[in-house]
Structures are given as C-alpha cells and as structure tokens.
Amino acid sequence: MKNNIIKILIVDDHPAVRSTMVDVLIEEGFNTDFAEDGDIALQKCMVNSYNFVLIDVQMPNVNGIEVFRTMKEKNTPIPQFIFFSAYSLPELKEEAIKLGCLAFLQKPIRIERIISLIKDYKSFPFLIYLNNSEQTDSISEKLDSLGFHVVKANSIDETLIQLRQINYKYLLFDTDWPGSEQESIHTTIKSLHSNTICFETNEDESVVDTLKNIEERLRKEKSSEI
C-alpha cells in the first residue's frame, strides 16, 4: 500500500497535537485530514473513506470510544482505530480493545510508534527551541536532510506544551536561556517519563559544531543498536 493512498484522520481537541501530527504524517507521504472533536470526526467518517483514525479518548461531547462504537454499529467497513490518552483509563482501554482497535497508546504520543503501526518505517520528531533564528533555520535544514521532522518552538510555553503533548525523540535548546527555563524543560521531561534526548547549544557555538555533536550522538546510538 503506497503512502499517498493511505488516508488518515487525526482527531484531538488540542491544536498542538493536530498540527504536529498532521505535519509529520504529511511529510511521510500520507493523505492526512483532521477533526477538532468527536462530532466532526463522525461526520467526516460518514462521507470520507479513511484507512486509519488516530483519536484522543477524552474529548468534549462525543469521546473517542463513542466514535468507534458508532462506526461499528453502522455495520460498514471502518478504518483501523488508534487511540491515545493522557490518563490511565483501564475501563476505556478494555472497551476499545474489545471493539477491535489497532492500539491504545498513552500520551505523550510517540509519533514514531504510530508510524511504525502504519508502515515499517520510523520517523523521529525533533523539537528545536533556540534564540537565534538564523541558527534555527540552518540546523533545521540539515536535520530535514537527515530525515527528521523538525518542529520549531518560539517560546518556553510553546516548548513545554509540545513536550507535554508529543513524546519528542530529540530536543535541541539554547543554554543562553535563563536557568529557570532550562530547569522547567528538564523537569517536564522527567515528570512525563519521556525518552527525549536533549542537545544543548548557544550562539557562541557554530552551526557546524552543533550539528557535529548531534551527528556524533546519533552515530553512537546506531552503533549501540547493532
């Protein structure tokens, strides 16, 4: 099944989740759509044919399980459902599994896990929060060429929101930021039990040196997997 004919609907009431997942999956070559809540998701599923629905369990009005159950009751071919939730909901997880979902995942979302469920290829998101825009653009361009999906954060609040919603494989941030901001980043990652690997740089370090440090770390990771 070619990527460009795989149709995916992303359903989440949080804009950061929708935009990041849409961007990553589009970049992977998938035909991607989104819905802000369960009502809209149901409407779209009734008129469009999707291969996969990636949906948050807890949403206003119609939750993810209700969307899945309603689709099942229609007794027509339905997409593969992949659920995600920020909370431990054993009763809803059990119901989703009984209904026949493909997976029930815990937030923060590991996008590479979702992609691996869809195809035998893993794409890792890379979050960047730097002070210098030219430095950000240069590093982003190189990381793009290496196959990463780069998300640029423009503030500490945006960075923390992204980290709470998406389990980023890698994060690059500026050591010139105030110590309180750096501490909040590390504290957030630790509290979420995320596997995010942090890289640090500053305006005094050249883009070449920053990329060299990142690539060296990536080479070590690959070597340890062999």
C-alpha positions as CSV (number, residue, x, y, z in Angstrom):
1,M,0.0,0.0,0.0
2,K,1.6,3.3,-1.1
3,N,1.8,6.2,1.3
4,N,-0.1,8.5,-0.9
5,I,-3.2,6.3,-0.9
6,I,-3.2,5.7,2.9
7,K,-5.7,8.1,4.3
8,I,-5.5,9.1,8.0
9,L,-7.9,11.1,10.1
10,I,-6.4,12.8,13.2
11,V,-8.9,13.6,16.0
12,D,-7.8,15.7,19.0
13,D,-9.2,18.9,20.7
14,H,-5.6,20.2,21.3
15,P,-4.3,22.3,18.3
16,A,-0.6,21.4,19.1
17,V,-1.3,17.7,18.7
18,R,-3.3,18.1,15.5
19,S,-0.8,20.4,13.8
20,T,2.3,18.4,14.7
21,M,0.8,15.1,13.8
22,V,-0.7,16.4,10.5
23,D,2.7,17.9,9.5
24,V,4.7,14.8,10.4
25,L,2.3,12.4,8.6
26,I,2.0,14.6,5.5
27,E,5.8,14.7,5.4
28,E,5.8,10.9,5.5
29,G,3.6,11.0,2.3
30,F,0.3,10.1,3.9
31,N,-3.0,11.7,2.8
32,T,-4.0,13.4,6.1
33,D,-7.1,15.0,7.5
34,F,-8.1,16.2,10.9
35,A,-11.1,16.9,13.2
36,E,-11.3,19.0,16.4
37,D,-13.8,16.8,18.2
38,G,-15.8,13.5,18.1
39,D,-18.8,15.1,16.4
40,I,-16.8,16.4,13.4
41,A,-14.9,13.1,13.3
42,L,-18.1,11.1,12.9
43,Q,-19.3,13.5,10.2
44,K,-16.1,13.1,8.3
45,C,-16.0,9.3,8.7
46,M,-19.5,9.1,7.2
47,V,-18.6,10.9,4.0
48,N,-14.9,10.0,3.6
49,S,-13.0,6.8,3.4
50,Y,-10.0,6.6,5.8
51,N,-7.6,3.8,6.4
52,F,-6.7,4.9,9.9
53,V,-8.2,7.1,12.6
54,L,-5.9,8.4,15.2
55,I,-8.1,9.7,18.0
56,D,-7.9,11.0,21.6
57,V,-10.1,9.1,24.0
58,Q,-11.3,12.0,26.1
59,M,-12.9,14.9,24.2
60,P,-16.0,17.2,24.7
61,N,-19.4,15.8,23.8
62,V,-18.5,12.6,21.8
63,N,-15.4,10.8,23.1
64,G,-13.2,8.6,21.0
65,I,-14.7,5.3,22.2
66,E,-18.2,6.6,21.2
67,V,-17.0,7.5,17.7
68,F,-15.6,4.0,17.3
69,R,-18.7,2.3,18.7
70,T,-21.0,4.3,16.4
71,M,-18.9,3.4,13.4
72,K,-19.1,-0.3,14.4
73,E,-22.8,-0.1,14.7
74,K,-23.1,1.2,11.1
75,N,-22.0,-2.3,10.0
76,T,-19.9,-0.9,7.2
77,P,-16.1,-1.2,6.6
78,I,-14.4,1.1,9.1
79,P,-10.8,2.4,9.5
80,Q,-8.3,1.0,11.9
81,F,-8.6,3.0,15.1
82,I,-5.5,4.0,17.1
83,F,-6.4,5.6,20.5
84,F,-4.3,7.8,22.7
85,S,-5.0,9.2,26.2
86,A,-3.2,11.5,28.7
87,Y,-4.7,9.5,31.6
88,S,-4.8,5.9,32.8
89,L,-8.3,4.7,31.7
90,P,-8.3,0.9,32.1
91,E,-12.0,0.5,31.6
92,L,-12.0,2.5,28.3
93,K,-8.8,0.8,27.2
94,E,-10.5,-2.6,27.8
95,E,-13.6,-1.5,25.9
96,A,-11.5,-0.2,22.9
97,I,-9.6,-3.5,22.7
98,K,-12.9,-5.4,22.8
99,L,-14.2,-3.3,20.0
100,G,-11.2,-4.2,18.0
101,C,-8.9,-1.1,18.0
102,L,-5.4,-1.4,16.5
103,A,-3.7,0.2,19.5
104,F,-4.3,2.1,22.7
105,L,-1.4,4.5,23.4
106,Q,-0.5,6.7,26.4
107,K,0.3,10.4,26.0
108,P,2.8,12.0,25.4
109,I,2.4,10.5,22.0
110,R,5.3,8.7,20.4
111,I,4.7,9.6,16.8
112,E,7.3,7.1,15.6
113,R,5.3,4.3,17.3
114,I,2.2,5.4,15.4
115,I,4.1,5.4,12.1
116,S,5.5,2.0,12.8
117,L,2.0,0.7,13.3
118,I,1.1,2.0,9.8
119,K,4.3,1.0,8.0
120,D,7.7,-0.5,8.6
121,Y,9.4,2.9,8.8
122,K,10.1,5.1,11.8
123,S,10.3,8.9,11.7
124,F,11.5,10.8,14.7
125,P,10.3,14.3,15.5
126,F,13.0,16.8,16.6
127,L,11.9,19.8,18.6
128,I,14.1,23.0,18.5
129,Y,14.0,26.0,20.8
130,L,16.8,28.5,20.1
131,N,17.2,32.2,20.4
132,N,18.9,32.8,17.1
133,S,16.5,32.4,14.1
134,E,19.3,32.0,11.5
135,Q,20.9,29.3,13.7
136,T,17.5,27.6,14.0
137,D,16.9,27.7,10.2
138,S,20.4,26.3,9.4
139,I,20.1,23.5,11.8
140,S,16.6,22.7,10.8
141,E,17.5,22.5,7.1
142,K,20.3,20.0,7.9
143,L,18.1,17.9,10.2
144,D,15.4,17.8,7.5
145,S,18.0,16.4,5.1
146,L,18.8,13.7,7.6
147,G,15.1,12.6,7.6
148,F,13.9,14.2,10.8
149,H,10.6,16.1,11.1
150,V,11.7,19.4,12.8
151,V,9.3,21.4,14.9
152,K,10.4,24.9,15.9
153,A,9.2,26.4,19.2
154,N,9.2,30.2,19.6
155,S,8.8,30.4,23.4
156,I,9.3,28.4,26.6
157,D,5.5,28.0,26.9
158,E,5.2,26.5,23.4
159,T,8.1,24.2,24.1
160,L,6.5,22.9,27.3
161,I,3.2,22.4,25.6
162,Q,4.8,20.4,22.8
163,L,6.7,18.3,25.3
164,R,3.5,17.5,27.3
165,Q,1.6,16.5,24.2
166,I,4.2,14.8,22.0
167,N,7.0,12.5,23.1
168,Y,9.8,14.0,21.1
169,K,12.7,11.7,20.4
170,Y,15.1,14.7,20.4
171,L,15.2,18.3,21.7
172,L,17.7,21.0,21.0
173,F,17.6,24.1,23.2
174,D,19.7,27.1,23.9
175,T,21.9,27.3,27.1
176,D,21.7,31.0,26.9
177,W,18.1,30.8,28.0
178,P,17.5,31.7,31.7
179,G,18.3,28.8,34.1
180,S,14.6,28.7,35.2
181,E,13.6,27.9,31.6
182,Q,16.2,25.2,31.2
183,E,15.2,23.7,34.5
184,S,11.5,23.7,33.5
185,I,12.4,21.8,30.4
186,H,14.3,19.1,32.2
187,T,11.6,18.9,35.0
188,T,8.8,18.5,32.4
189,I,10.6,15.7,30.6
190,K,11.4,13.9,33.8
191,S,7.8,14.2,35.1
192,L,6.4,12.7,31.9
193,H,8.9,9.8,32.0
194,S,9.7,10.7,28.4
195,N,12.6,9.2,26.5
196,T,13.5,12.6,25.0
197,I,17.2,13.1,24.4
198,C,18.4,16.7,24.9
199,F,21.0,18.5,23.0
200,E,22.3,21.9,24.1
201,T,23.9,24.8,22.1
202,N,24.3,28.5,22.3
203,E,25.0,31.5,20.0
204,D,28.8,31.1,20.6
205,E,28.8,27.6,19.2
206,S,28.8,27.4,15.4
207,V,26.1,25.6,13.5
208,V,28.8,23.2,12.2
209,D,29.9,22.3,15.7
210,T,26.3,21.9,16.9
211,L,25.5,19.5,14.1
212,K,28.7,17.6,14.6
213,N,27.7,17.0,18.2
214,I,24.3,15.8,17.2
215,E,25.5,13.5,14.5
216,E,28.1,12.0,16.8
217,R,25.4,11.2,19.3
218,L,23.3,9.7,16.6
219,R,26.2,7.5,15.4
220,K,26.7,6.2,18.9
221,E,23.0,5.4,19.2
222,K,23.1,3.5,15.9
223,S,26.2,1.6,17.0
224,S,24.6,0.6,20.3
225,E,21.6,-0.9,18.4
226,I,23.7,-3.2,16.2
